[in-house]
Amino acid sequence: MAENEGPVTVEDLPISFHVKYLGQSDARGLWGIKHTRKPVDLMVAAAKALPPGQILPIVKLTITVDGVHVETVLHGTKRDEFEHMSVFFNIESISYGVQDLVYTRVFSMIIVKDNEPVKGLNPFECHAFVCESRNAARRLTYSLAAAFQDYSRRVKEMQASTGDSWTTPWLLLRHRKETQTSNN
């Protein structure tokens, strides 16, 4: 599934992958593999500790220029094992995506949750997926990178036309974090 070789461009989007959903865990930061390392390790350990016969849910992960859609795939009699999941992560809410360096079949991404203004709640959430192969994980990462590039282009066009440098919540959040870091 979507394991073609070569670069992924915005023209290739939308692109879909069938993957196993490892789950989600809090992340400590906005971007960087240092913020996906611990959550991925915890999710992989939890998956390895599943009782015999229990499997991870299979989901269809679709990357578009607008974001990432994740939906459970129902397989005949297995449909009652998992709650149906259908969630869309807007490209503005995705701060990072990467193929894991230790578990090379794992793709993870950091989502910025809407609870950021609520004091004490962690706004960063790491979601992880097991791909069919390391090439599929790499291609998934490249697909998200293509979506990010298109989003960046659109933001720059919007900024040029409006003269507004804070046109998106993600850019504003990043600015706030950089300001907080420089003030400490």
Residue pairs with C-beta under 8 A, 6 or more apart in sequence:
1 16
1 17
1 18
1 132
1 136
2 15
2 16
2 17
2 136
2 139
2 140
2 143
3 132
3 133
3 135
3 136
3 139
4 139
5 135
7 142
8 15
8 139
8 142
8 143
8 145
8 146
9 146
10 65
10 146
10 147
10 149
10 150
12 143
12 146
13 63
13 64
13 65
13 143
13 146
13 147
13 150
14 62
14 63
14 64
14 65
15 62
15 63
15 139
15 143
16 60
16 61
16 62
16 63
17 60
17 61
17 62
17 63
17 129
17 131
17 136
17 139
17 140
18 58
18 59
18 60
18 61
18 73
18 132
19 58
19 59
19 61
19 107
19 129
19 130
19 131
19 132
19 136
19 140
20 55
20 56
20 57
20 58
20 59
20 129
20 130
21 56
21 57
21 58
21 59
21 70
21 72
21 85
21 127
21 128
21 129
22 40
22 43
22 44
22 46
22 47
22 56
22 106
22 127
22 128
22 129
22 130
23 43
23 46
23 47
23 127
23 128
24 39
24 43
24 125
24 126
24 127
24 128
25 38
25 39
25 42
25 43
25 125
25 126
25 128
26 39
26 122
26 124
26 125
26 126
27 35
27 36
27 39
27 110
27 122
27 124
27 125
27 126
28 35
28 38
28 122
28 124
29 35
29 110
29 124
30 95
30 96
30 110
30 112
30 124
30 173
30 174
30 177
31 95
31 96
31 110
32 96
33 98
33 100
33 101
35 96
35 110
35 124
35 126
36 96
36 98
36 100
36 108
36 110
36 126
36 128
37 102
39 108
39 126
39 128
40 100
40 102
40 103
40 106
40 108
40 126
40 128
41 102
43 126
43 128
44 103
44 106
44 128
47 56
47 130
50 56
55 81
56 130
57 72
57 81
57 82
57 85
58 72
58 73
58 75
59 70
59 71
59 72
59 73
59 85
59 129
60 69
60 70
60 71
60 72
60 73
61 68
61 69
61 70
61 129
61 140
62 68
62 69
62 70
62 71
63 140
63 143
63 144
63 146
63 147
64 147
65 91
65 147
65 150
65 151
66 90
66 91
66 147
67 88
67 89
67 90
67 91
67 92
67 93
67 94
67 147
68 88
68 89
68 91
68 94
68 109
68 144
68 147
69 86
69 87
69 88
69 89
70 85
70 86
70 87
70 88
70 89
70 127
71 84
71 85
71 86
71 87
72 82
72 83
72 84
72 85
72 86
74 84
89 109
89 111
89 127
91 147
91 148
91 151
92 151
92 168
92 169
92 170
93 111
93 112
93 113
93 114
93 169
93 170
94 109
94 110
94 111
94 112
94 144
94 148
95 110
95 111
95 112
95 124
95 170
95 174
96 109
96 110
97 107
97 108
97 109
97 110
97 140
97 141
97 144
97 145
97 148
98 107
98 108
98 109
98 141
99 106
99 107
99 134
99 137
99 138
99 140
99 141
100 106
100 107
100 108
100 128
100 137
103 130
104 134
104 137
105 130
105 131
105 132
105 133
105 134
105 136
105 137
106 128
106 129
106 130
106 131
106 137
107 128
107 129
107 131
107 137
107 140
107 141
108 126
108 127
108 128
108 129
109 126
109 127
109 144
110 124
110 125
110 126
111 124
111 125
111 126
111 127
112 123
112 124
112 125
112 169
112 170
112 173
113 121
113 122
113 123
113 124
113 125
115 121
115 123
116 123
116 173
123 173
129 140
131 137
131 140
155 167
155 168
155 171
158 164
158 167
159 165
159 167
165 171
166 172
166 175
